[in-house]
Amino acid sequence: QVQLVESGGGLVQAGGSLRLSCAASGSTFSITLIGWYRQAPGKQRELVATISTRGTITYADAVKGRFTISRDTAKNMVYLQMDSLKFEDTAVYLCYAVSMLKGGSWGQGTQVTVSS
């Protein structure tokens, strides 16, 4: 099983930047895909960005050009650099990983609040 712990959330003004981190532990060798989702109050959880073990990256249209996902496999870390933040980026950001052994795993989430 894979365990995920997020960090780096906080309060930032519109136009600012934050960097989220996700630390993976457990059966990290089995991870085939890892990335970020977000959930705003009253809204469904949505994809933000993912990166596969082959390096294929997917971004939601809403964050393209502003967010950058990266992965440090040696440290079992995945990052989300968020620039030019907007009020509508306010949400709980959750780390998500797909394991070939156990399926999907979620972190507890980290709150990102963007003030307008």
MIDOSE-1310 file (N, C-alpha, C; in nm, 2 decimals, decimal comma, always signed):
residues 116
qvql	+0,08/-0,12/+0,00/+0,00/+0,00/+0,00/+0,09/+0,12/+0,00; +0,03/+0,23/-0,05/+0,10/+0,36/-0,06/+0,04/+0,46/+0,03; +0,13/+0,53/+0,11/+0,08/+0,64/+0,19/+0,13/+0,77/+0,14; +0,04/+0,87/+0,14/+0,07/+1,00/+0,08/+0,05/+1,11/+0,19
vesg	+0,15/+1,20/+0,20/+0,13/+1,31/+0,29/+0,16/+1,44/+0,22; +0,07/+1,54/+0,22/+0,09/+1,66/+0,15/+0,13/+1,77/+0,25; +0,20/+1,87/+0,19/+0,24/+1,99/+0,27/+0,25/+2,11/+0,18; +0,26/+2,23/+0,23/+0,29/+2,34/+0,15/+0,17/+2,43/+0,13
gglv	+0,05/+2,39/+0,17/-0,06/+2,48/+0,15/-0,06/+2,61/+0,24; -0,15/+2,70/+0,21/-0,15/+2,82/+0,29/-0,24/+2,92/+0,23; -0,23/+3,04/+0,28/-0,30/+3,16/+0,23/-0,21/+3,25/+0,15; -0,26/+3,29/+0,03/-0,17/+3,37/-0,06/-0,26/+3,46/-0,13
qagg	-0,21/+3,58/-0,17/-0,29/+3,67/-0,25/-0,29/+3,63/-0,39; -0,40/+3,68/-0,46/-0,41/+3,65/-0,60/-0,29/+3,70/-0,67; -0,24/+3,62/-0,77/-0,12/+3,65/-0,84/+0,01/+3,59/-0,78; +0,00/+3,54/-0,66/+0,11/+3,49/-0,59/+0,14/+3,34/-0,62
slrl	+0,23/+3,28/-0,55/+0,28/+3,15/-0,58/+0,28/+3,06/-0,45; +0,26/+2,93/-0,47/+0,28/+2,83/-0,36/+0,34/+2,71/-0,43; +0,41/+2,64/-0,34/+0,46/+2,51/-0,39/+0,41/+2,40/-0,30; +0,34/+2,30/-0,35/+0,29/+2,19/-0,27/+0,39/+2,07/-0,29
scaa	+0,40/+2,00/-0,18/+0,48/+1,88/-0,18/+0,40/+1,76/-0,14; +0,43/+1,64/-0,19/+0,36/+1,52/-0,15/+0,47/+1,41/-0,13; +0,48/+1,36/-0,01/+0,57/+1,26/+0,02/+0,50/+1,12/+0,02; +0,56/+1,03/-0,06/+0,50/+0,90/-0,07/+0,59/+0,80/+0,01
sgst	+0,52/+0,70/+0,07/+0,59/+0,60/+0,14/+0,52/+0,47/+0,12; +0,58/+0,36/+0,17/+0,52/+0,23/+0,15/+0,57/+0,17/+0,02; +0,48/+0,11/-0,06/+0,51/+0,04/-0,18/+0,53/+0,14/-0,29; +0,62/+0,23/-0,28/+0,64/+0,33/-0,38/+0,69/+0,28/-0,51
fsit	+0,75/+0,16/-0,51/+0,80/+0,10/-0,63/+0,69/+0,07/-0,73; +0,57/+0,05/-0,67/+0,45/+0,01/-0,75/+0,37/+0,12/-0,81; +0,41/+0,24/-0,78/+0,34/+0,36/-0,83/+0,35/+0,37/-0,98; +0,24/+0,38/-1,05/+0,25/+0,40/-1,20/+0,21/+0,54/-1,24
ligw	+0,13/+0,61/-1,15/+0,09/+0,74/-1,18/+0,07/+0,82/-1,05; +0,11/+0,94/-1,04/+0,10/+1,02/-0,92/+0,07/+1,17/-0,96; -0,01/+1,23/-0,87/-0,04/+1,37/-0,91/-0,13/+1,44/-0,81; -0,20/+1,54/-0,85/-0,28/+1,62/-0,77/-0,42/+1,64/-0,82
yrqa	-0,52/+1,64/-0,72/-0,66/+1,67/-0,75/-0,69/+1,79/-0,65; -0,80/+1,85/-0,67/-0,85/+1,95/-0,58/-1,00/+1,94/-0,56; -1,04/+1,99/-0,45/-1,19/+2,00/-0,42/-1,22/+2,13/-0,35; -1,30/+2,21/-0,42/-1,35/+2,33/-0,36/-1,48/+2,31/-0,29
pgkq	-1,52/+2,39/-0,19/-1,65/+2,37/-0,12/-1,76/+2,37/-0,22; -1,84/+2,26/-0,20/-1,96/+2,25/-0,29/-1,94/+2,20/-0,43; -1,81/+2,17/-0,46/-1,78/+2,12/-0,59/-1,72/+1,98/-0,59; -1,73/+1,92/-0,71/-1,67/+1,78/-0,72/-1,52/+1,79/-0,72
relv	-1,46/+1,68/-0,68/-1,31/+1,67/-0,69/-1,27/+1,67/-0,84; -1,16/+1,74/-0,87/-1,12/+1,75/-1,01/-0,97/+1,74/-1,02; -0,94/+1,68/-1,14/-0,79/+1,67/-1,17/-0,72/+1,80/-1,18; -0,60/+1,81/-1,13/-0,52/+1,93/-1,14/-0,40/+1,89/-1,24
atis	-0,32/+1,79/-1,20/-0,21/+1,75/-1,28/-0,16/+1,61/-1,23; -0,12/+1,53/-1,33/-0,06/+1,40/-1,30/+0,06/+1,38/-1,38; +0,15/+1,29/-1,33/+0,27/+1,25/-1,40/+0,29/+1,10/-1,39; +0,31/+1,04/-1,50/+0,33/+0,89/-1,50/+0,48/+0,86/-1,47
trgt	+0,50/+0,73/-1,45/+0,64/+0,68/-1,43/+0,72/+0,70/-1,56; +0,65/+0,71/-1,68/+0,72/+0,73/-1,80/+0,74/+0,88/-1,83; +0,69/+0,96/-1,74/+0,71/+1,11/-1,75/+0,60/+1,18/-1,83; +0,49/+1,11/-1,86/+0,38/+1,17/-1,93/+0,30/+1,26/-1,83
itya	+0,28/+1,38/-1,87/+0,22/+1,48/-1,78/+0,09/+1,53/-1,84; -0,01/+1,54/-1,75/-0,14/+1,59/-1,79/-0,18/+1,70/-1,69; -0,23/+1,81/-1,75/-0,28/+1,92/-1,68/-0,42/+1,95/-1,71; -0,50/+1,99/-1,61/-0,63/+2,05/-1,63/-0,62/+2,17/-1,71
davk	-0,71/+2,20/-1,80/-0,71/+2,32/-1,88/-0,70/+2,45/-1,79; -0,77/+2,44/-1,68/-0,77/+2,56/-1,59/-0,64/+2,60/-1,53; -0,54/+2,51/-1,53/-0,41/+2,54/-1,47/-0,30/+2,54/-1,57; -0,32/+2,50/-1,69/-0,21/+2,50/-1,79/-0,15/+2,64/-1,80
grft	-0,01/+2,63/-1,80/+0,06/+2,76/-1,81/+0,09/+2,82/-1,68; +0,02/+2,78/-1,58/+0,04/+2,84/-1,44/+0,09/+2,74/-1,34; +0,06/+2,62/-1,35/+0,10/+2,52/-1,26/+0,20/+2,42/-1,33; +0,30/+2,37/-1,25/+0,40/+2,28/-1,30/+0,41/+2,16/-1,20
isrd	+0,39/+2,04/-1,25/+0,41/+1,92/-1,17/+0,55/+1,87/-1,19; +0,61/+1,82/-1,09/+0,74/+1,75/-1,10/+0,75/+1,64/-1,00; +0,85/+1,55/-1,03/+0,86/+1,43/-0,94/+1,01/+1,41/-0,92; +1,04/+1,38/-0,80/+1,18/+1,33/-0,76/+1,16/+1,19/-0,71
takn	+1,19/+1,09/-0,81/+1,16/+0,95/-0,78/+1,26/+0,90/-0,67; +1,38/+0,95/-0,66/+1,48/+0,91/-0,56/+1,43/+0,94/-0,42; +1,36/+1,05/-0,41/+1,31/+1,10/-0,28/+1,16/+1,06/-0,25; +1,10/+1,00/-0,35/+0,96/+0,96/-0,34/+0,87/+1,09/-0,32
mvyl	+0,90/+1,19/-0,39/+0,83/+1,32/-0,37/+0,77/+1,36/-0,51; +0,66/+1,43/-0,50/+0,60/+1,49/-0,61/+0,56/+1,63/-0,57; +0,58/+1,73/-0,66/+0,56/+1,87/-0,63/+0,46/+1,93/-0,72; +0,40/+2,04/-0,68/+0,31/+2,12/-0,76/+0,35/+2,26/-0,74
qmds	+0,42/+2,32/-0,84/+0,45/+2,47/-0,83/+0,33/+2,54/-0,89; +0,27/+2,63/-0,81/+0,15/+2,70/-0,85/+0,18/+2,85/-0,86; +0,18/+2,90/-0,98/+0,21/+3,04/-1,00/+0,08/+3,11/-1,05; +0,09/+3,25/-1,04/-0,03/+3,33/-1,09/-0,16/+3,28/-1,04
lkfe	-0,16/+3,25/-0,91/-0,28/+3,19/-0,85/-0,40/+3,29/-0,86; -0,52/+3,22/-0,87/-0,64/+3,30/-0,88/-0,73/+3,26/-0,77; -0,83/+3,34/-0,74/-0,93/+3,31/-0,63/-0,99/+3,18/-0,65; -1,02/+3,14/-0,78/-1,09/+3,02/-0,81/-1,00/+2,90/-0,79
dtav	-0,87/+2,91/-0,76/-0,78/+2,80/-0,73/-0,80/+2,76/-0,58; -0,87/+2,83/-0,51/-0,90/+2,80/-0,37/-0,96/+2,66/-0,35; -0,90/+2,57/-0,28/-0,95/+2,44/-0,27/-0,86/+2,36/-0,17; -0,91/+2,24/-0,14/-0,82/+2,14/-0,07/-0,75/+2,07/-0,18
ylcy	-0,62/+2,06/-0,18/-0,54/+1,99/-0,28/-0,50/+1,86/-0,22; -0,53/+1,75/-0,30/-0,50/+1,62/-0,25/-0,41/+1,55/-0,35; -0,31/+1,48/-0,29/-0,22/+1,40/-0,36/-0,28/+1,26/-0,39; -0,26/+1,21/-0,51/-0,32/+1,09/-0,55/-0,22/+1,00/-0,62
avsm	-0,22/+0,87/-0,59/-0,13/+0,78/-0,66/-0,20/+0,65/-0,70; -0,16/+0,60/-0,81/-0,21/+0,47/-0,86/-0,10/+0,37/-0,85; -0,13/+0,26/-0,78/-0,03/+0,15/-0,76/-0,08/+0,03/-0,84; +0,02/-0,03/-0,90/-0,02/-0,15/-0,97/-0,05/-0,27/-0,88
lkgg	-0,03/-0,25/-0,75/-0,06/-0,36/-0,65/-0,19/-0,33/-0,59; -0,22/-0,21/-0,55/-0,34/-0,18/-0,46/-0,43/-0,08/-0,52; -0,42/-0,03/-0,64/-0,51/+0,07/-0,70/-0,47/+0,21/-0,65; -0,58/+0,29/-0,63/-0,56/+0,43/-0,60/-0,54/+0,46/-0,45
swgq	-0,46/+0,56/-0,41/-0,45/+0,60/-0,27/-0,45/+0,75/-0,27; -0,51/+0,81/-0,16/-0,53/+0,95/-0,15/-0,46/+1,00/-0,02; -0,40/+1,12/-0,03/-0,35/+1,18/+0,09/-0,47/+1,25/+0,16; -0,44/+1,32/+0,28/-0,54/+1,38/+0,36/-0,57/+1,52/+0,30
gtqv	-0,48/+1,58/+0,22/-0,51/+1,71/+0,16/-0,45/+1,82/+0,23; -0,43/+1,93/+0,16/-0,37/+2,05/+0,22/-0,45/+2,17/+0,16; -0,49/+2,26/+0,25/-0,57/+2,37/+0,21/-0,49/+2,48/+0,14; -0,54/+2,53/+0,02/-0,49/+2,64/-0,05/-0,60/+2,75/-0,05
tvss	-0,57/+2,86/+0,00/-0,67/+2,97/+0,00/-0,60/+3,09/-0,07; -0,67/+3,14/-0,18/-0,62/+3,25/-0,25/-0,72/+3,37/-0,23; -0,66/+3,48/-0,17/-0,75/+3,60/-0,15/-0,75/+3,69/-0,27; -0,86/+3,74/-0,30/-0,88/+3,83/-0,41/-0,85/+3,97/-0,38
